[in-house]
Amino acid sequence: MDLKQYQSLIKKIYFKKDSKRGLDKTFNWFIEEIGELSRAIRKGNKEKIKEEFADCCAWLLSVGSILGIDAEQAMRKYAKGCPKCGSIPCECRENRIRDS
C-alpha cells in the first residue's frame, strides 16, 4: 500500500471514533504513542519499536484526516529533497553541525 491507501484505511477504521473524540484528544493520543515509541527505543526492543512506530503513523494519519490533510500530498514537500537546501542528502549547515 502507498501512503494515500494507508490514510484511507486508517480513516475507514477510526475516523468516526476519532472525530467524535475531537482533534485535541486525538492529538493527545498521538503524543502518548510517541512516548511509547520513545520508551521502546530506549529499551531496544525491535519488535516493540516496530509496533509503536506503526501506532504513531496511524495516529498521525488520523489527525491528518480530522484536519482534512492528504498525507501523500503534504509529503510532496520532500519530493525533491530537503525543502531548505534542495539536496539529497540534506546539506543544510545546521544538519552538518548536528551530525558532527
Backbone hydrogen bonds in HBPLUS format (Angstrom, degrees):
<---DONOR---> <-ACCEPTOR-->    atom                        ^
c    i                          cat <-CA-CA->   ^        H-A-AA   ^      H-
h    n   atom  resd res      DA  || num        DHA   H-A  angle D-A-AA Bond
n    s   type  num  typ     dist DA aas  dist angle  dist       angle   num
A0005-GLN N   A0002-ASP O   3.08 MM   3  5.33 117.4  2.49 102.1 116.8     1
A0006-TYR N   A0002-ASP O   2.98 MM   4  6.34 155.9  2.04 155.3 162.9     2
A0007-GLN N   A0003-LEU O   2.91 MM   4  6.16 162.5  1.94 153.3 158.0     3
A0008-SER N   A0004-LYS O   2.98 MM   4  6.17 155.8  2.04 143.2 150.2     4
A0009-LEU N   A0005-GLN O   2.90 MM   4  6.13 156.6  1.95 146.7 153.0     5
A0010-ILE N   A0006-TYR O   2.89 MM   4  6.13 172.0  1.90 159.2 160.4     6
A0011-LYS N   A0007-GLN O   2.89 MM   4  6.00 152.4  1.97 143.9 152.3     7
A0012-LYS N   A0008-SER O   2.91 MM   4  6.19 154.1  1.98 146.7 153.4     8
A0013-ILE N   A0009-LEU O   2.97 MM   4  6.26 154.4  2.04 151.2 158.4     9
A0014-TYR N   A0010-ILE O   2.83 MM   4  5.87 170.0  1.84 156.0 158.5    10
A0015-PHE N   A0011-LYS O   2.90 MM   4  4.64 152.9  1.98 125.6 131.8    11
A0018-ASP N   A0014-TYR O   2.78 MM   4  5.83 174.4  1.78 172.1 174.0    12
A0019-SER N   A0015-PHE O   2.77 MM   4  5.71 160.2  1.81 150.9 156.2    13
A0020-LYS N   A0016-LYS O   3.11 MM   4  6.22 156.7  2.17 141.3 147.6    14
A0021-ARG N   A0017-LYS O   2.99 MM   4  6.24 149.6  2.09 143.9 152.6    15
A0022-GLY N   A0018-ASP O   2.91 MM   4  6.11 145.0  2.03 142.3 151.9    16
A0026-THR N   A0022-GLY O   3.00 MM   4  6.06 156.4  2.06 150.8 158.5    17
A0027-PHE N   A0023-LEU O   2.77 MM   4  5.87 161.1  1.81 157.4 162.7    18
A0028-ASN N   A0024-ASP O   2.97 MM   4  6.20 150.0  2.06 141.8 150.3    19
A0029-TRP N   A0025-LYS O   3.06 MM   4  6.37 146.6  2.17 141.3 149.2    20
A0030-PHE N   A0026-THR O   3.09 MM   4  6.46 152.9  2.17 145.3 152.5    21
A0031-ILE N   A0027-PHE O   2.96 MM   4  6.35 155.5  2.02 150.7 157.0    22
A0032-GLU N   A0028-ASN O   2.93 MM   4  6.24 153.6  2.00 146.8 154.0    23
A0033-GLU N   A0029-TRP O   2.96 MM   4  6.30 151.3  2.05 147.9 155.7    24
A0034-ILE N   A0030-PHE O   3.04 MM   4  6.44 145.5  2.17 145.7 155.5    25
A0035-GLY N   A0031-ILE O   3.08 MM   4  6.47 152.2  2.16 147.4 154.5    26
A0036-GLU N   A0032-GLU O   2.98 MM   4  6.38 150.1  2.07 146.2 154.6    27
A0037-LEU N   A0033-GLU O   2.88 MM   4  6.17 151.6  1.96 147.3 155.1    28
A0038-SER N   A0034-ILE O   2.88 MM   4  6.14 155.8  1.94 148.0 154.9    29
A0039-ARG N   A0035-GLY O   3.01 MM   4  6.30 157.5  2.06 148.9 153.9    30
A0040-ALA N   A0036-GLU O   3.01 MM   4  6.23 157.9  2.06 145.5 151.6    31
A0041-ILE N   A0037-LEU O   2.90 MM   4  6.15 154.8  1.96 151.5 158.3    32
A0042-ARG N   A0038-SER O   2.98 MM   4  6.26 162.6  2.01 151.1 155.6    33
A0043-LYS N   A0039-ARG O   3.00 MM   4  6.24 149.4  2.10 145.7 153.8    34
A0044-GLY N   A0040-ALA O   2.93 MM   4  6.08 123.4  2.26 135.9 150.9    35
A0044-GLY N   A0041-ILE O   3.04 MM   3  4.96 136.0  2.24  95.7 108.7    36
A0049-ILE N   A0045-ASN O   2.83 MM   4  6.05 154.3  1.89 156.7 165.5    37
A0050-LYS N   A0046-LYS O   3.01 MM   4  6.28 160.0  2.05 149.1 153.0    38
A0051-GLU N   A0047-GLU O   3.06 MM   4  6.38 159.7  2.11 147.7 153.2    39
A0052-GLU N   A0048-LYS O   2.88 MM   4  6.09 169.2  1.90 155.9 158.4    40
A0053-PHE N   A0049-ILE O   2.83 MM   4  5.93 152.9  1.90 150.2 158.4    41
A0054-ALA N   A0050-LYS O   3.02 MM   4  6.21 160.6  2.06 147.7 152.2    42
A0055-ASP N   A0051-GLU O   2.99 MM   4  6.30 154.7  2.05 145.6 153.2    43
A0056-CYS N   A0052-GLU O   2.89 MM   4  6.13 157.8  1.94 147.8 153.2    44
A0057-CYS N   A0053-PHE O   2.98 MM   4  6.28 161.0  2.01 151.1 156.1    45
A0058-ALA N   A0054-ALA O   2.90 MM   4  6.14 161.9  1.93 152.2 157.1    46
A0059-TRP N   A0055-ASP O   2.93 MM   4  6.16 167.2  1.95 155.5 158.3    47
A0060-LEU N   A0056-CYS O   2.92 MM   4  6.06 158.2  1.97 149.6 156.0    48
A0061-LEU N   A0057-CYS O   2.91 MM   4  6.11 159.6  1.95 150.9 156.5    49
A0062-SER N   A0058-ALA O   2.95 MM   4  6.19 149.0  2.05 144.0 153.1    50
A0063-VAL N   A0059-TRP O   2.91 MM   4  6.18 157.2  1.96 148.5 154.2    51
A0064-GLY N   A0060-LEU O   2.91 MM   4  6.17 159.7  1.95 148.3 154.2    52
A0065-SER N   A0061-LEU O   2.91 MM   4  6.19 150.9  2.00 143.7 151.4    53
A0066-ILE N   A0062-SER O   2.99 MM   4  6.30 159.1  2.03 152.5 157.3    54
A0067-LEU N   A0063-VAL O   3.03 MM   4  6.30 151.0  2.12 147.5 155.7    55
A0068-GLY N   A0064-GLY O   2.94 MM   4  6.04 106.7  2.49 135.2 153.4    56
A0069-ILE N   A0064-GLY O   2.73 MM   5  4.81 167.1  1.74 150.2 146.9    57
A0068-GLY N   A0065-SER O   3.04 MM   3  4.89 152.2  2.12  98.0 106.7    58
A0074-ALA N   A0070-ASP O   2.88 MM   4  6.15 158.9  1.92 156.5 163.6    59
A0075-MET N   A0071-ALA O   2.95 MM   4  6.12 150.2  2.04 147.7 154.7    60
A0076-ARG N   A0073-GLN O   3.15 MM   3  5.39 155.2  2.21 104.6 112.2    61
A0077-LYS N   A0074-ALA O   3.28 MM   3  6.16 170.0  2.29 119.1 122.2    62
A0078-TYR N   A0075-MET O   2.98 MM   3  5.81 163.9  2.01 123.7 126.6    63
A0079-ALA N   A0076-ARG O   3.00 MM   3  4.83 164.3  2.03 106.3 111.5    64
A0081-GLY N   A0078-TYR O   3.08 MM   3  5.15 167.0  2.10 113.7 115.4    65
A0082-CYS N   A0087-SER O   3.09 MM   5  5.46 173.9  2.10 136.3 137.2    66
A0086-GLY N   A0082-CYS O   2.65 MM   4  4.60 138.2  1.82 131.8 142.9    67
A0095-ASN N   A0092-CYS O   3.13 MM   3  5.54 131.9  2.38 108.0 120.0    68
A0096-ARG N   A0092-CYS O   3.28 MM   4  6.67 152.2  2.36 151.0 159.0    69
A0097-ILE N   A0093-ARG O   3.10 MM   4  6.41 156.0  2.16 155.5 161.8    70
A0098-ARG N   A0094-GLU O   3.08 MM   4  6.17 161.6  2.12 139.7 145.0    71
A0099-ASP N   A0095-ASN O   2.91 MM   4  5.97 153.3  1.99 145.5 152.2    72
A0100-SER N   A0097-ILE O   3.26 MM   3  5.31 143.9  2.40  98.6 108.6    73
